[in-house]
Amino acid sequence: MRNTMEIDGYRAIIQFDPDIDMFRGEFIGLNGGADFYARDVAGLRKEGAMSLKVFLEMCQEDGVKPRKSYSGRFNLRISPELHASAAAAAAAEGKSLNQWIAGTLGAILL
């Protein structure tokens, strides 16, 4: 996946900040914020690992689970035409729409 970095099993989104001429990383899926800055990939990994370590230590001290929990359910709003096409593709594979979408997302993201 583009613009992401994984550090110790935690995923961060990476963006370039032209105002400070540095890359910014922000961990996602956390019960709080943890970000980091560096000028290159090696620096991002180093700073990200330090930021994550501090965040995890704070979670442990406060008795907070570091990762957000997800229910596995979400609503998706798409055009009627795309809905019809997705339903047809699912039916062609003998799957429910939910099974087809979950499989398609899994193939792209995992």
Steps between C-alpha positions, in 0.01 A plus 500: 500500500636840408588763757489255788766353721474214745701519821482216752162389362345848510416686178578867443399736222792697356466845341743770398464837675648766268473769769770331709663301218453171686296183483231451764381162616183442698400164642144399422260272684618613843306614806691827492749684288858416419684685225861548396714701258819437301676596179544146361370144527765385748420797721128429474553142617717611792273787609188289445635221721577752777160668472323164508702387803402813695135459398491133604665579834239770568220258412641243741533757779141620446353152450383583147496254211724653233297386198151615413248221475290466187160333479552365149195691378483821301254671268601567144329751273550445128311582184209274402691401187805389696275315744335314213837411345636373832187292561532348152870418554417336835218295348727389216740356760219343703565730796294743701580865443657516846722196431607640165586846637687353800701273269575782256613735777709223655672431170588867458595590857638191667 
